[in-house]
Protein backbone atom coordinates (compact mmCIF):
# COMPACT_ATOMS: atom_id res chain seq x y z
CA UNK A 1 0.00 0.00 0.00
CA UNK A 2 2.91 2.37 0.70
CA UNK A 3 4.13 2.04 -2.89
CA UNK A 4 0.67 2.85 -4.16
CA UNK A 5 0.45 5.98 -1.98
CA UNK A 6 3.91 7.04 -3.13
CA UNK A 7 2.78 6.55 -6.74
CA UNK A 8 -0.30 8.69 -6.09
CA UNK A 9 1.98 11.40 -4.68
CA UNK A 10 4.38 10.93 -7.63
CA UNK A 11 1.54 12.08 -9.87
CA UNK A 12 -0.23 14.55 -7.60
CA UNK A 13 2.66 16.67 -6.30
CA UNK A 14 4.49 17.41 -9.57
CA UNK A 15 1.25 17.72 -11.56
CA UNK A 16 -0.26 20.23 -9.13
CA UNK A 17 2.96 22.23 -8.79
CA UNK A 18 3.66 22.24 -12.53
CA UNK A 19 0.02 22.93 -13.38
CA UNK A 20 -0.15 25.90 -11.03
CA UNK A 21 3.12 27.44 -12.19
CA UNK A 22 2.57 26.63 -15.88
CA UNK A 23 -1.02 27.82 -16.20
CA UNK A 24 -1.21 30.61 -13.62
CA UNK A 25 2.32 32.04 -13.62
CA UNK A 26 4.64 31.22 -16.54
CA UNK A 27 2.05 31.15 -19.32
CA UNK A 28 -0.75 33.14 -17.71
CA UNK A 29 -0.82 35.69 -20.53
CA UNK A 30 -0.70 32.97 -23.20
CA UNK A 31 -3.78 31.31 -21.71
CA UNK A 32 -5.48 34.68 -21.24
CA UNK A 33 -5.00 35.34 -24.96
CA UNK A 34 -6.62 31.98 -25.71
CA UNK A 35 -9.70 33.14 -23.77
CA UNK A 36 -10.35 29.63 -22.55
CA UNK A 37 -10.18 29.86 -18.75
CA UNK A 38 -12.39 31.67 -16.29
CA UNK A 39 -10.90 34.64 -14.45
CA UNK A 40 -11.55 33.04 -11.06
CA UNK A 41 -10.04 29.58 -11.45
CA UNK A 42 -11.42 27.16 -8.84
CA UNK A 43 -8.22 25.57 -7.58
CA UNK A 44 -9.92 23.00 -5.28
CA UNK A 45 -11.73 21.55 -8.33
CA UNK A 46 -8.43 21.26 -10.17
CA UNK A 47 -6.81 19.61 -7.17
CA UNK A 48 -9.70 17.17 -6.77
CA UNK A 49 -9.47 16.28 -10.45
CA UNK A 50 -5.73 15.67 -10.11
CA UNK A 51 -6.27 13.50 -7.03
CA UNK A 52 -8.73 11.30 -8.93
CA UNK A 53 -6.31 11.09 -11.86
CA UNK A 54 -3.44 10.25 -9.49
CA UNK A 55 -5.31 7.29 -8.01
CA UNK A 56 -6.37 6.00 -11.43
CA UNK A 57 -2.91 6.39 -12.97
CA UNK A 58 -1.24 4.71 -9.97
CA UNK A 59 -3.68 1.81 -10.38
CA UNK A 60 -2.95 1.64 -14.12
CA UNK A 61 0.79 1.52 -13.42
CA UNK A 62 0.38 -1.18 -10.79
CA UNK A 63 -1.81 -3.31 -13.08
CA UNK A 64 0.11 -2.86 -16.35
CA UNK A 65 3.73 -1.89 -15.80
CA UNK A 66 4.87 -2.64 -12.25
CA UNK A 67 5.35 -6.39 -12.73
CA UNK A 68 7.02 -6.17 -16.15
CA UNK A 69 10.54 -7.65 -16.20
CA UNK A 70 12.12 -4.35 -17.27
CA UNK A 71 14.50 -1.87 -15.70
CA UNK A 72 13.04 1.04 -13.77
CA UNK A 73 13.82 3.43 -16.62
CA UNK A 74 12.23 1.12 -19.21
CA UNK A 75 9.11 0.97 -17.06
CA UNK A 76 9.16 4.77 -16.71
CA UNK A 77 9.46 5.18 -20.48
CA UNK A 78 6.60 2.80 -21.25
CA UNK A 79 4.44 4.44 -18.59
CA UNK A 80 5.29 7.93 -19.89
CA UNK A 81 4.09 7.00 -23.37
CA UNK A 82 0.92 5.39 -22.03
CA UNK A 83 0.15 8.14 -19.52
CA UNK A 84 0.99 11.05 -21.77
CA UNK A 85 -1.11 9.65 -24.61
CA UNK A 86 -4.10 9.06 -22.37
CA UNK A 87 -3.74 12.43 -20.61
CA UNK A 88 -3.30 14.26 -23.91
CA UNK A 89 -6.49 12.68 -25.23
CA UNK A 90 -8.65 14.07 -22.42
CA UNK A 91 -6.80 17.25 -21.44
CA UNK A 92 -5.89 18.51 -24.88
CA UNK A 93 -7.91 16.90 -27.66
CA UNK A 94 -11.24 16.71 -25.83
CA UNK A 95 -10.94 20.24 -24.47
CA UNK A 96 -9.95 21.61 -27.88
CA UNK A 97 -12.91 19.81 -29.43
CA UNK A 98 -15.58 21.24 -27.15
CA UNK A 99 -14.42 24.52 -25.59
CA UNK A 100 -14.49 27.96 -27.12
CA UNK A 101 -11.02 29.45 -27.48
CA UNK A 102 -9.25 32.06 -29.58
CA UNK A 103 -6.94 29.54 -31.26
CA UNK A 104 -7.25 25.77 -31.23
CA UNK A 105 -3.72 25.24 -32.70
CA UNK A 106 -2.17 27.49 -30.03
CA UNK A 107 -4.03 25.63 -27.30
CA UNK A 108 -2.99 22.23 -28.65
CA UNK A 109 0.63 23.42 -28.82
CA UNK A 110 0.84 24.71 -25.24
CA UNK A 111 -1.08 21.80 -23.73
CA UNK A 112 0.99 19.25 -25.65
CA UNK A 113 4.12 20.86 -24.23
CA UNK A 114 2.60 20.78 -20.74
CA UNK A 115 1.71 17.10 -21.07
CA UNK A 116 5.22 16.19 -22.22
CA UNK A 117 6.83 18.03 -19.30
CA UNK A 118 4.29 16.60 -16.85
CA UNK A 119 4.96 13.01 -17.85
CA UNK A 120 8.72 13.53 -18.00
CA UNK A 121 8.37 14.26 -14.27
CA UNK A 122 5.59 11.85 -13.27
CA UNK A 123 6.68 8.66 -15.03
CA UNK A 124 10.15 8.29 -13.49
CA UNK A 125 8.85 9.22 -10.04
CA UNK A 126 6.10 6.61 -10.32
CA UNK A 127 8.51 3.94 -11.55
CA UNK A 128 10.81 4.72 -8.63
CA UNK A 129 7.89 4.61 -6.17
CA UNK A 130 6.95 1.11 -7.32
CA UNK A 131 10.57 0.07 -7.71
CA UNK A 132 11.53 0.74 -4.12
CA UNK A 133 12.28 -2.39 -2.15
CA UNK A 134 10.51 -2.92 1.17
CA UNK A 135 13.24 -0.93 2.96
CA UNK A 136 12.36 2.16 0.92
CA UNK A 137 15.69 2.82 -0.84
CA UNK A 138 16.33 2.18 -4.51
CA UNK A 139 19.28 0.01 -5.41
CA UNK A 140 21.69 1.32 -8.05
CA UNK A 141 20.99 -1.77 -10.19
CA UNK A 142 17.28 -0.85 -10.28
CA UNK A 143 18.03 2.45 -11.96
CA UNK A 144 19.90 1.06 -14.96
N, C-alpha and C positions, 0 to 999 in steps of 0.2 A: 504494500500500500504506500510506503514511503516513496518508492520510485515513481509511482503514479502521481502522487502529490507534487513531487519535484518536476515531473513532466508538465503538469498543469501550470506550475509556476514558470517553467521554461518557456511556455507560450505567453502566459498572462503578463508577466513583468516586462519583457522587452517589447511586446506588442503594444501595451498601454503606454509605456514611456516613448517609444518611437512614434506611435500614433498621435500622442499629444504634441510632441515637439514638431513632427512633420506637418501635421494639418493645422495646428493653431499657432505655431511660431515660425518655423523656417519657410513654409510655403503658404502662409496665411493670405498674402495678397494674390497669389496664383489661384487659390481656391475661391477667393472673393471675386476675382475676375470671371471665374466659371459660373458664378451665381447659382451654385448648387446647394450650399449649406445655409441653414438658418443662422441668424445673427446670434441667437442665444442657444448655443449647442448644449444639449442635455448630457453632460458627462456621465452621470450615473447610468443612463441607458447604454452608452457606449461601453462602459465598464462591464455591465451585466452581459451584454452581447459577447464581449471578449471572454468572459468567464465561461459562458456556455460553450463557445468555440474551443477554449482551452481544454475543457473536459472531453469534448468530442474528439479533438485531435489527439489528445493523450491516449484515449481509448483506441483510436485508429492505429496509432503507432504500436501500442501494446499488442493488438490483434494481428497486424500485418508485417511489421518490420522487426520488432524486438527479438524474436526468436530466430531470425535469419542467420545463417552461419557466415556473416560478413564482419569486416572490421567496423569499428565505431564510425569511422569517416565514410565508409561505403553505405552504412545504414543512414547516416545523416544526409548523404547525397540523394539516396533514393527517396527518403522522407521529404526532403526539400522539393524535389520535383513533384511528388504526389500532393503535398500540402500547398505549394504555391499554385499549382494548376487548379486545385479545388477552390482555394481562396479567391484566386483571380476570377474564377467563373461566377462567384456570387458577390464579390466586392467590387468588381470592375465591370465585367460584361453585363450582368443583370442590372446594375445601377445605371449604366450608360444606356441600356435599352429602355428603361422606364422613367427616368427622372429628367426633368427639364434642366438644361444647362446651356451655357453660352457656346461651348465647343466640345463635342463628343471626342474628337481626336485628342484634344489637349487633356481631357479628363482621363482617357485611356492611357495616355503617355505617363502622366504623373502617378496614377494608381498602379500601373504596371511597375514603375520604378519602386514605389513603396512596397509592393508585394515581394519583389526580388530582395530588397534590403531586409524586410521583415523575416523572410524565410532563411536568408543567409545567417541571421541571428538565432532564430527559433530552432531550426533543424539540428545544428550541432549541440545546442544546449539540451534538447530533448534526447538525442542519442547518448549524450554523456549521462543524463539523469537515469536512463534505463541501463546504461552500461556499468554503472557503479556496482562494485561488489557489495556484499552485505555490510562490510566495514565502512563503506561510504567514500573510499578514495579510489580514483581510477588508477589502474596500472598502466605503465608506459606502453606495454604491449597492446593494450586495448585501443590506444590512440592511433596506431599505425595502420 
